[in-house]
């Protein structure tokens, strides 16, 4: 984990954290907080108050599956 905030959050929570994408199916992926649709922001329980003003364009994360045989399947790149 490159993001210190996320690393500390996972350490304190003591469990993995999983999230869905911050976009609606068949729409473009938001590159920063301002691009997340209001419909999604209104539909979640909590939004962390961290880096909301950051305008840096970020690529979406990859989603991988660890298979029982030790191989990895990329579900989203």
N, C-alpha and C positions, 0 to 999 in steps of 0.2 A: 504494500500500500504506500503510494507516494505522498498522499495527502495526510499531513500530520493530524488534522482535526478528525478525519475518519479513523485513523489508527487509534487515537485516544478514545473515541466513541466506542469502537469495537472492544477495546481493552476493558473499559468500564462496564459495558453491557455484558461482556463475557460470553457472547454468542455471535454467530455470523449475522450480518445484516443484509437483507435482500430487498430489492425495490423493483417496481415495474418501471417502465419507461415513462418519461414526463411528456408524453405526447399521445394524441388520440390516433387510433389505427388509421393508416393511409394518409397521415399528415407528416410534414417534415419534423425532424428531431430538433428541439430547441438547443441552441448553442450556448445560452446563458439564461439566468433566472428570468429576465424580462421577457424572453420568448416563450416561456411556459404558458399555455392557455389558462385563462382565469377559471375555466370549467374544471381543470385539474387542480388548481390551487384551492378552489372551494370544496373539492371532493376528498381532501386528505385530512387526517386527524391533526397533523402538526407539520410545520415547516420550520426547519432550523434557521435561526437568525445568524447566518454566517455567509459571507461573500455574496450577498444579494446584489450589491452594487457593482460587483465585478463584471465588466463588459467583455472580458476576454472570451473569444470564441473557443469552445471546447468540443472535442470529438466525443461521441457517445462511447460508453464503456463496452467491452466485449462481454458476452455471456458464454460460458463454457460449461460442458457437462463432463464430469470425471466418471468414466465407465469402470465397471467392476474389474475389467481386465487390465486396468491401469492406463488405458488410452484416453485421449481427450477429444471430445467432439465440440467444435465451435458452433454455437447456436445463433449467435449474432456477433458480427465483427465490425 
